[in-house]
C-alpha cells in the first residue's frame, strides 16, 4: 500500500494563490504514483462549483476557515487533527498550528515534516502578539517535528544557531513558468507597455517588500518604466501607495494576476526584475524571474543573496537602488540574466524539489532523532576530554556562527 501523506497549511488545489499552493500542486503531480496524498483546502477560497473531491490523484478535504491570517491557527490545527485519522505522514507547511505538535508526537506514531516558511515572526506585517505566537510556534515546530525544512541556506543558519539542530534545505521549483511568450495584438491592447522597455515587480503589497522604496525611486526616474503587480486594495499601506503613485505616467500599478501565462507574459518580456523582499527565505517570485532569464536587482538581505548565489545586483536603500538602475549597462543586464538562468536550471526545478521531499518522507520512518549541529563528543565532561588532550572539542564553533546578520 502507498504511504498516506497529508499536505497541511495551503489554501488548496488547484493552486491559485501562492508559493505553498504551487509546491503542493507539483508534489502531487510528481509523486502521486508513489504516495496517497490528501490536501487540505479552504472552502472560503473555492466556491461550491470549484470544490472537486480529487485533483490529479490527490484527495481534497475542505475546511470552512481561511488558510491565512489569524484563522490559519485553527485551520492548520483542524487539518492536523483530521490527518491523524487518515495519514501516515503529515507534511505541514508553516508553523501556525505547531502548538498541537507536542501532543501529536507524544500520543501518536504519526511522522511530522514541517516547513517553517522563513522566519515568519520577523515579518513587519504582524502585530506584537502575532510575532510572539509565531516565535513560540517556530520553536515547537522545530522541536516536535521529525524533520524540519528550511527553504534557504540562510534560514538553515538561523535554525542551527537557535535550535542546535540541522534543518534540511529544500527550495522551490520554477520550471512551471512559461518562457519566451510573445505578445499578441490583444495583449498589446490590454498591456500597451509590452511594446516598449520596462522594469517589473510582482509581490504582495507589504512594507517588508519595500514597495514604497521602489515606487519612490521610479517616481524620480521618469524615463524608466515600472510595472508593479500586487494586491493594492488589501491594506491601508497598499491603498495609500496606489493613490500616491497612480498618476505617474511611467508607473503602471496592476491588480493581482493569477493566470500563469498572463503573468509570465508580463514578466518574461521585461528588461529587468526588481525583488524588494527583506523577509522570508527562498521567494517563489524571485526564482520564477530567474528561470524566465531576467536580470535581477534584489534587496541585499542574506536570503536573496543565497538564492541568487551572490550574482545579482543588490540594494539596501533608495540611493543604492537608484544608483544601480541608472548605471547598469546592457552588457551588465545580459550577463546577469545568463547567470540567473543557469542557477535556476541547476537548482530550481520541480523534479529535483519533489525528489528531495520524497527522500525526507522515507527518512522519517528510519531516523530516530534529529541531527545535532554539535558532535556528541562535545557533550562529554571536560576532564575526560582533557585526559586525551582534546579539550578543544568542548567548544567547537558551529559551521555558520560567522553568519549572524539574518
C-alpha positions in Angstrom: 0.0 0.0 0.0 1.1 3.6 -0.6 2.2 5.7 2.2 -0.5 8.2 3.1 0.7 11.8 3.1 -1.3 14.8 4.3 -0.3 18.3 2.9 -1.4 20.9 5.5 -1.2 24.7 5.5 -2.1 25.6 1.9 -5.2 27.4 0.6 -5.8 24.4 -1.5 -5.7 22.9 -5.0 -5.8 23.6 -7.8 -3.2 26.3 -6.9 -4.3 29.8 -7.4 -2.7 31.7 -4.6 1.0 31.5 -3.7 4.2 29.5 -3.1 2.9 26.8 -0.8 0.0 26.1 -3.1 2.3 25.8 -6.1 4.6 23.5 -4.1 1.6 21.3 -3.1 0.5 21.1 -6.8 3.9 19.9 -8.0 4.4 17.4 -5.2 1.1 15.8 -6.2 1.9 15.9 -9.9 5.4 14.4 -9.4 4.8 11.9 -6.6 1.1 10.8 -6.6 2.2 7.4 -8.2 4.3 6.8 -5.0 2.2 8.4 -2.3 -1.5 8.7 -1.4 -2.0 12.4 -0.9 -4.7 14.3 1.0 -4.5 18.1 0.6 -6.4 20.3 3.0 -8.2 23.3 1.3 -10.1 26.4 2.4 -13.7 26.4 1.3 -13.5 30.2 1.7 -11.4 30.4 -1.5 -13.3 27.8 -3.6 -17.0 28.2 -4.4 -19.2 25.1 -4.5 -18.7 24.6 -8.2 -14.9 24.6 -7.8 -14.7 22.1 -4.9 -13.7 18.9 -6.5 -13.2 15.7 -4.4 -9.9 14.9 -6.2 -7.2 16.7 -8.1 -4.7 14.7 -10.1 -4.8 11.7 -7.8 -4.9 13.7 -4.5 -8.0 13.7 -2.2 -9.1 17.2 -1.3 -10.6 18.0 2.1 -12.3 21.3 2.7 -12.5 23.3 5.9 -14.7 26.4 6.4 -11.8 28.7 7.5 -9.3 30.9 5.9 -5.8 29.5 5.5 -4.1 32.8 6.2 -4.1 35.4 8.9 -5.4 34.7 12.4 -7.6 31.9 11.1 -4.6 29.9 10.0 -4.2 28.7 13.6 -7.5 26.8 13.8 -7.3 26.0 10.1 -4.0 24.2 10.5 -5.0 22.7 13.9 -8.1 21.1 12.5 -6.2 19.9 9.4 -3.6 18.2 11.6 -6.2 16.7 13.9 -8.2 15.2 10.9 -5.0 13.9 9.3 -4.2 11.9 12.4 -7.0 9.6 11.4 -6.2 9.3 7.7 -2.5 9.7 7.1 0.9 8.3 8.0 3.0 11.4 7.3 1.9 15.0 8.0 3.7 17.5 5.7 2.9 20.8 7.5 3.6 24.0 5.5 4.0 26.8 8.0 4.1 27.0 11.8 0.6 28.4 12.6 -0.7 25.1 14.0 2.5 24.0 15.7 1.1 24.3 19.2 -0.6 20.9 18.8 2.6 19.1 17.6 3.8 18.1 21.1 0.6 16.2 21.7 0.8 14.6 18.2 4.3 13.4 18.9 3.6 12.2 22.4 0.4 10.3 21.8 0.7 9.1 18.2 3.2 7.4 15.9 2.5 9.8 13.0 5.5 11.3 11.3 5.8 15.1 11.1 7.7 17.1 8.5 7.3 20.8 8.8 8.4 23.7 6.7 9.0 26.8 8.9 8.5 29.1 5.9 11.3 31.5 6.5 11.5 33.5 9.8 7.8 34.3 9.9 7.8 36.1 13.2 10.2 38.7 11.9 7.7 40.0 9.3 6.7 43.6 9.8 3.1 43.0 8.9 2.5 41.1 12.1 1.4 42.9 15.3 3.4 42.1 18.5 1.0 39.4 19.8 1.2 37.6 16.4 5.0 37.9 16.4 5.3 36.4 19.9 3.0 33.5 18.9 4.9 32.8 15.7 8.2 32.9 17.6 6.9 30.3 20.1 5.3 28.2 17.4 8.5 28.1 15.4 10.3 26.7 18.4 7.7 24.0 18.9 7.7 23.2 15.1 11.5 22.5 15.2 11.5 20.7 18.5 8.5 18.4 17.9 8.8 17.5 14.2 10.8 14.6 13.0 12.3 16.7 10.2 12.1 20.5 9.7 12.7 22.2 6.4 14.2 25.5 5.6 13.8 26.8 2.0 17.1 28.7 2.1 20.6 28.1 3.5 20.4 31.4 5.4 17.3 30.1 7.2 19.2 26.9 7.9 22.0 29.0 9.5 19.4 30.7 11.7 17.7 27.5 12.9 21.0 25.8 13.6 22.1 28.7 15.7 18.9 28.9 17.6 18.0 25.3 18.0 21.4 23.5 17.6 19.9 21.0 15.1 20.3 20.8 11.3 17.2 21.6 9.2 17.0 20.3 5.6 17.2 22.8 2.8 14.6 22.4 0.0 13.9 25.4 -2.2 11.0 26.0 -4.6 10.8 25.0 -8.3 10.3 27.5 -11.1 10.2 25.4 -14.3 6.4 25.7 -14.4 6.9 29.2 -15.7 6.1 29.7 -19.4 9.2 31.1 -21.2 9.6 33.1 -24.5 5.9 34.2 -24.7 5.3 36.9 -27.3 2.5 39.4 -27.0 -0.4 39.2 -29.4 -2.3 42.2 -30.7 -4.9 41.6 -27.9 -2.1 41.5 -25.3 -0.7 44.8 -26.6 -4.1 46.4 -26.4 -4.6 45.3 -22.9 -1.0 46.0 -21.7 0.5 48.7 -24.0 3.8 48.7 -22.0 4.6 45.3 -23.6 5.7 47.2 -26.8 8.5 49.1 -25.0 11.2 48.6 -22.4 10.1 48.3 -18.8 11.1 47.0 -15.3 8.7 44.6 -13.5 8.0 43.6 -9.9 5.4 41.1 -8.7 4.6 40.8 -4.9 2.2 41.2 -2.1 1.9 44.9 -1.2 3.5 44.9 2.2 6.1 47.2 3.8 8.7 44.4 4.2 8.7 44.1 0.3 9.8 47.7 0.1 7.2 48.7 -2.4 7.4 52.3 -1.1 11.1 52.4 -1.8 10.8 51.1 -5.3 8.0 53.4 -6.2 9.8 56.5 -4.9 12.9 55.7 -6.9 10.9 55.3 -10.1 8.9 58.4 -9.5 12.3 60.2 -9.7 13.3 58.4 -12.9 10.6 59.4 -15.4 12.5 57.9 -18.3 12.3 54.4 -16.7 9.0 52.4 -17.0 7.9 50.4 -14.0 5.1 47.8 -14.0 4.2 46.6 -10.5 1.7 43.8 -9.9 0.2 43.3 -6.5 -2.8 43.3 -4.1 -3.2 47.1 -3.7 -6.6 47.0 -2.0 -5.8 44.5 0.7 -4.3 47.0 3.2 -4.1 50.7 4.0 -0.5 50.6 3.1 -1.3 49.4 -0.4 -4.3 51.8 -0.9 -2.1 54.8 0.1 0.7 53.9 -2.3 -1.8 53.3 -5.1 -3.3 56.7 -4.6 0.0 58.4 -4.3 1.7 56.9 -7.4 -1.2 56.2 -9.8 -0.8 59.5 -11.7 2.9 58.9 -12.7 3.0 58.2 -16.4 6.0 55.9 -16.1 4.4 53.7 -13.4 1.7 51.1 -14.0 0.1 49.6 -10.9 -1.7 46.4 -11.8 -4.0 44.3 -9.6 -3.1 40.6 -8.9 -2.8 38.3 -11.9 -3.3 34.6 -11.2 -3.2 33.3 -14.7 0.2 31.8 -15.2 0.5 32.6 -18.9 -0.6 36.2 -18.4 1.9 36.9 -15.5 4.7 35.2 -17.4 4.0 37.2 -20.5 4.4 40.4 -18.4 7.5 39.2 -16.6 9.2 37.4 -19.4 9.2 40.5 -21.7 10.6 42.8 -19.1 14.1 44.2 -19.3 14.7 43.8 -15.6 13.2 42.3 -12.4 13.3 44.1 -9.1 12.9 42.0 -5.9 12.3 44.1 -2.8 11.6 41.3 -0.2 13.5 41.7 3.0 12.0 38.8 5.0 11.4 35.2 4.4 13.6 32.6 2.6 13.7 31.5 -1.0 10.9 33.5 -2.6 8.9 31.9 -5.4 8.6 35.1 -7.4 12.3 35.5 -7.4 13.2 32.0 -8.6 10.5 32.3 -11.2 12.0 35.5 -12.5 15.4 33.8 -12.6 14.0 30.9 -14.6 12.5 33.3 -17.0 16.0 34.6 -17.7 15.6 38.1 -16.2 18.4 40.1 -14.8 17.8 40.8 -11.1 18.1 43.7 -8.8 17.4 42.4 -5.3 17.2 43.6 -1.7 20.6 42.6 -0.3 19.4 40.5 2.7 21.1 37.2 3.1 18.1 35.1 1.8 18.1 36.8 -1.5 21.9 36.7 -1.9 21.8 33.0 -1.1 19.0 32.3 -3.7 20.9 34.2 -6.4 24.3 32.9 -5.3 25.6 36.5 -4.9 25.4 37.0 -8.7 22.6 39.5 -8.9 22.7 43.3 -8.1 21.8 44.3 -4.5 20.4 47.4 -2.8 19.6 48.3 0.8 18.1 51.8 0.3 16.7 54.3 -2.2 20.1 55.7 -3.0 21.7 52.3 -3.9 18.7 51.2 -5.9 18.6 54.4 -7.9 22.4 54.2 -8.5 22.2 50.7 -9.8 19.3 51.4 -12.2 21.0 54.5 -13.5 24.3 52.9 -14.1 23.5 49.4 -15.4 24.7 48.8 -19.0 23.1 46.5 -21.5 26.1 44.2 -21.1 25.6 44.1 -17.4 22.0 43.1 -17.8 22.8 40.3 -20.3 25.5 38.8 -18.2 23.3 38.9 -15.1 20.4 37.3 -17.0 22.6 34.4 -18.2 23.8 33.8 -14.6 20.3 33.8 -13.2 19.0 31.3 -15.8 21.9 29.0 -15.2 21.3 28.9 -11.4 17.6 28.4 -11.8 18.0 25.5 -14.2 20.6 23.9 -11.9 18.7 24.3 -8.6 15.0 25.3 -9.0 13.3 22.5 -11.0 10.2 20.6 -9.6 11.6 17.2 -10.3 14.6 17.9 -8.1 12.4 19.5 -5.4 9.9 16.6 -5.4 12.8 14.1 -5.2 14.1 15.8 -2.1 10.7 15.7 -0.4 10.3 12.0 -1.3 13.7 11.3 0.4 12.5 13.1 3.6 9.2 11.2 3.7 11.1 7.9 3.6 13.7 9.1 6.1 11.0 9.8 8.7 10.5 6.0 9.0 14.1 5.2 9.7 15.6 8.2 11.6 15.3 8.1 15.4 16.3 11.6 16.2 17.3 14.9 14.6 20.8 15.6 13.5 22.6 17.9 16.0 25.0 20.6 14.9 27.4 19.9 17.8 29.0 16.4 17.7 28.2 14.1 20.6 31.8 14.2 21.7 31.4 17.9 22.7 28.9 16.8 25.3 31.5 14.8 27.3 32.9 16.0 30.6 35.8 18.4 30.1 38.0 16.3 32.3 37.5 13.3 30.1 38.4 15.3 27.0 41.4 16.7 28.8 42.7 13.2 29.5 43.0 12.6 25.8 44.2 16.2 25.0 41.1 17.1 23.0 39.7 19.8 25.3 39.1 22.0 22.3 36.2 19.7 21.2 34.2 21.0 24.1 33.9 24.4 22.4 33.5 23.7 18.8 32.0 26.6 16.9 29.1 26.0 14.6 29.8 25.9 10.9 27.9 29.1 10.4 28.4 31.1 13.6 30.0 33.8 11.4 26.7 34.4 9.7 24.6 36.3 12.3 23.1 39.0 10.2 19.9 37.2 9.3 
